[in-house]
């Protein structure tokens, strides 16, 4: 774990190598942008937003994400966003530039324009079971949320496709077997 890569609009390449973030510019010059002081947890996810800021999470159970810009590194966690954060499974960016994070009983969105965190479970999953792991996030070409979840990190997995905020639910009886049974329902 801990090997990630992103490319910005100017074709600068950013590499997560273990706990460090390196930048390889167009001249093949390598520069260390981030080296942790207090831990050596490898970087798990690395994304870049529209402003060119790097966002990343690490392999730990503390539930923190970090935003790295030219001047500073900001850590976001339960203490400073007013929402409970668990170990992070996924980071994603929607087409409007908002940052999404997921984990156990956690689906949060950071509105980059208004500098505001929102608990999206309250919007999409009022009746969700506790111990639900939100494992992966993606967005289609119309910015509709696509979300994979499971109960306590086990199978079966569920794909939620939100079209105009209405879920289409696909249950996978076995995500890891070749003979996969899929059942879809619209809500």
C-alpha positions as CSV (number, residue, x, y, z in Angstrom):
1,X,0.0,0.0,0.0
2,X,0.9,3.6,-0.2
3,X,1.6,4.0,-3.9
4,X,-0.6,6.5,-5.6
5,X,-0.2,8.9,-8.6
6,X,-2.1,12.0,-9.8
7,X,-1.3,14.5,-12.6
8,X,-2.3,18.2,-12.4
9,X,-3.4,20.4,-15.3
10,X,0.2,21.5,-16.0
11,X,1.3,17.8,-16.3
12,X,3.2,17.8,-13.0
13,X,3.1,14.3,-11.6
14,X,2.6,13.7,-7.9
15,X,3.6,10.4,-6.4
16,X,2.7,9.0,-3.0
17,X,5.5,6.7,-2.0
18,X,5.0,5.2,1.5
19,X,4.2,8.2,3.8
20,X,5.7,10.8,1.5
21,X,4.4,12.9,-1.5
22,X,6.8,13.6,-4.2
23,X,6.4,16.0,-7.2
24,X,8.0,15.2,-10.6
25,X,7.8,18.2,-12.8
26,X,8.0,18.5,-16.6
27,X,11.8,18.7,-16.4
28,X,11.9,15.4,-14.4
29,X,13.0,17.2,-11.3
30,X,11.9,15.4,-8.1
31,X,10.9,17.4,-5.0
32,X,9.5,16.1,-1.7
33,X,6.3,18.0,-0.9
34,X,5.2,16.2,2.2
35,X,7.0,14.1,4.7
36,X,5.2,13.3,7.9
37,X,6.6,14.3,11.3
38,X,4.7,12.1,13.7
39,X,3.9,8.9,11.8
40,X,5.0,6.7,8.9
41,X,1.5,5.5,7.8
42,X,1.6,5.0,4.0
43,X,-0.7,7.2,1.9
44,X,-3.8,5.4,0.9
45,X,-5.6,7.8,-1.5
46,X,-4.3,10.8,-3.3
47,X,-6.5,13.2,-5.4
48,X,-6.1,16.7,-6.7
49,X,-8.8,19.3,-6.8
50,X,-9.6,22.1,-9.3
51,X,-7.4,24.5,-7.4
52,X,-4.4,22.2,-7.6
53,X,-4.5,21.2,-3.9
54,X,-3.6,17.7,-3.0
55,X,-5.9,15.7,-0.8
56,X,-4.9,12.4,0.8
57,X,-5.6,9.9,3.5
58,X,-3.3,7.4,5.2
59,X,-3.6,3.8,6.2
60,X,-4.6,4.2,9.9
61,X,-7.8,4.0,12.0
62,X,-7.8,7.6,13.1
63,X,-10.1,9.1,10.4
64,X,-8.1,12.0,9.1
65,X,-7.7,13.5,5.7
66,X,-5.1,16.1,4.7
67,X,-5.2,18.9,2.2
68,X,-1.8,20.1,0.9
69,X,-1.4,23.4,-0.9
70,X,1.7,25.5,-1.6
71,X,1.8,27.0,1.9
72,X,0.6,24.4,4.4
73,X,-0.9,21.0,5.2
74,X,-4.3,21.1,6.8
75,X,-5.6,18.0,8.7
76,X,-9.4,17.4,8.8
77,X,-10.7,15.1,11.5
78,X,-13.6,14.6,13.9
79,X,-12.4,17.4,16.2
80,X,-12.4,20.1,13.5
81,X,-15.3,19.2,11.2
82,X,-18.0,18.4,13.8
83,X,-18.7,15.0,12.3
84,X,-17.5,11.6,13.5
85,X,-14.8,10.2,11.2
86,X,-13.6,6.6,11.0
87,X,-10.8,5.0,9.0
88,X,-11.1,6.3,5.5
89,X,-11.9,3.9,2.6
90,X,-12.1,6.3,-0.3
91,X,-11.6,9.9,-1.4
92,X,-13.3,11.2,-4.6
93,X,-14.0,14.5,-6.3
94,X,-17.4,15.2,-8.0
95,X,-17.6,17.3,-11.2
96,X,-18.3,20.5,-9.2
97,X,-15.0,20.1,-7.3
98,X,-16.5,18.9,-4.0
99,X,-14.4,16.4,-2.0
100,X,-16.2,13.2,-0.8
101,X,-14.9,10.8,1.8
102,X,-16.3,7.4,2.9
103,X,-15.7,4.9,5.6
104,X,-17.5,2.8,8.3
105,X,-20.9,4.6,8.9
106,X,-19.4,7.6,7.2
107,X,-20.2,9.5,4.0
108,X,-19.1,13.1,4.1
109,X,-18.9,15.9,1.5
110,X,-16.7,19.0,1.6
111,X,-18.1,21.9,-0.4
112,X,-15.0,23.5,-1.7
113,X,-16.8,26.8,-2.6
114,X,-18.4,27.4,0.8
115,X,-15.7,25.6,3.0
116,X,-18.4,23.4,4.6
117,X,-18.7,19.7,5.6
118,X,-22.0,17.9,5.2
119,X,-23.0,14.4,6.4
120,X,-24.4,12.8,3.3
121,X,-25.8,9.8,5.2
122,X,-28.4,12.2,6.5
123,X,-29.4,13.0,2.9
124,X,-29.2,9.6,1.3
125,X,-29.4,6.9,4.1
126,X,-31.7,7.8,7.0
127,X,-32.5,4.2,7.6
128,X,-29.0,2.7,7.1
129,X,-27.8,-0.1,9.4
130,X,-25.0,0.7,11.7
131,X,-21.7,-1.0,10.8
132,X,-22.2,-0.1,7.1
133,X,-19.0,0.4,5.2
134,X,-19.0,2.8,2.3
135,X,-16.1,1.3,0.3
136,X,-16.0,3.2,-3.0
137,X,-17.3,6.4,-4.5
138,X,-17.6,7.5,-8.2
139,X,-19.6,9.9,-10.2
140,X,-21.2,9.4,-13.7
141,X,-21.0,12.0,-16.5
142,X,-24.1,13.8,-15.0
143,X,-22.4,14.0,-11.5
144,X,-24.8,11.3,-10.1
145,X,-23.3,9.6,-7.0
146,X,-22.3,5.9,-7.4
147,X,-21.5,4.2,-4.1
148,X,-20.5,0.7,-3.1
149,X,-21.3,-0.4,0.4
150,X,-21.2,-3.6,2.5
151,X,-22.1,-4.6,6.1
152,X,-19.0,-4.7,8.3
153,X,-16.7,-4.9,5.2
154,X,-18.2,-8.3,4.2
155,X,-20.2,-9.5,1.2
156,X,-22.8,-9.2,-0.1
157,X,-22.0,-5.7,-1.5
158,X,-24.5,-3.2,-2.6
159,X,-24.2,-0.6,-5.4
160,X,-26.2,2.5,-5.0
161,X,-26.7,4.6,-8.2
162,X,-28.4,7.9,-7.3
163,X,-30.2,9.4,-10.3
164,X,-31.7,12.8,-9.4
165,X,-31.1,11.7,-5.7
166,X,-33.3,8.6,-6.1
167,X,-31.4,5.3,-5.5
168,X,-31.2,2.4,-7.8
169,X,-29.9,-0.5,-5.7
170,X,-28.0,-3.4,-7.0
171,X,-27.2,-6.2,-4.5
172,X,-24.3,-8.6,-5.2
173,X,-24.8,-12.0,-3.5
174,X,-21.1,-12.6,-3.9
175,X,-18.7,-9.9,-5.0
176,X,-15.6,-12.2,-5.1
177,X,-16.9,-15.3,-6.9
178,X,-16.9,-15.8,-10.6
179,X,-20.5,-16.9,-10.6
180,X,-22.0,-13.7,-9.3
181,X,-25.8,-13.3,-8.8
182,X,-27.0,-9.7,-9.2
183,X,-30.4,-8.4,-8.2
184,X,-31.4,-4.9,-9.0
185,X,-34.3,-2.8,-7.7
186,X,-35.4,0.8,-8.0
187,X,-36.6,2.6,-4.9
